[in-house]
Amino acid sequence: MAFDLHRADGEVIRFGNDARFSFTATGHLVVYDAKGNKTLFSHHSWNWLEEPVPPPAE
């Protein structure tokens, strides 16, 4: 499932269907991309995750 990461600085990062996320015991966010690369976000650097809204039908 694709998801958007809304960062504390206002940036929104979109991750595709192949990305996965989990949380550490200390509240850090761990994101794995389609190739298995891991990115760690501190709990102070992001605000929320959400499923992206599909584009309007034409």
C-alpha positions as CSV (number, residue, x, y, z in Angstrom):
1,M,0.0,0.0,0.0
2,A,1.4,3.4,-0.9
3,F,1.6,6.0,1.8
4,D,2.6,9.6,2.4
5,L,4.9,10.6,5.2
6,H,4.2,14.2,6.4
7,R,7.4,15.6,7.9
8,A,7.5,18.1,10.7
9,D,9.2,20.6,8.3
10,G,6.2,20.5,6.0
11,E,7.7,18.2,3.4
12,V,5.6,15.3,2.2
13,I,7.3,12.2,0.9
14,R,5.3,9.7,-1.1
15,F,6.3,6.0,-0.9
16,G,5.0,3.5,-3.5
17,N,3.2,0.2,-3.1
18,D,6.4,-1.7,-2.5
19,A,7.5,0.3,0.5
20,R,6.8,-0.8,4.0
21,F,7.1,0.9,7.4
22,S,7.4,-0.2,11.0
23,F,8.1,1.5,14.4
24,T,10.9,0.9,16.8
25,A,10.3,0.4,20.5
26,T,11.4,4.0,21.1
27,G,8.9,5.5,18.6
28,H,11.2,6.0,15.6
29,L,9.8,5.3,12.2
30,V,11.6,2.8,9.9
31,V,10.8,2.8,6.2
32,Y,11.9,0.1,3.7
33,D,11.8,0.9,0.0
34,A,11.2,-1.6,-2.8
35,K,14.9,-2.5,-2.8
36,G,15.0,-3.1,0.9
37,N,16.9,0.1,1.7
38,K,16.1,1.2,5.2
39,T,15.5,4.8,6.3
40,L,15.1,5.8,10.0
41,F,13.1,8.9,11.0
42,S,13.3,10.2,14.5
43,H,9.9,10.6,16.3
44,H,10.5,14.4,16.2
45,S,11.0,14.6,12.4
46,W,7.6,13.5,11.2
47,N,3.9,14.2,12.0
48,W,1.7,11.5,10.4
49,L,1.4,8.8,7.8
50,E,-1.6,8.5,5.5
51,E,-2.8,6.6,2.5
52,P,-2.6,9.0,-0.5
53,V,-5.8,10.3,-2.0
54,P,-6.3,8.9,-5.5
55,P,-6.4,11.5,-8.3
56,P,-9.9,12.6,-9.3
57,A,-11.5,10.6,-12.1
58,E,-11.6,12.3,-15.4
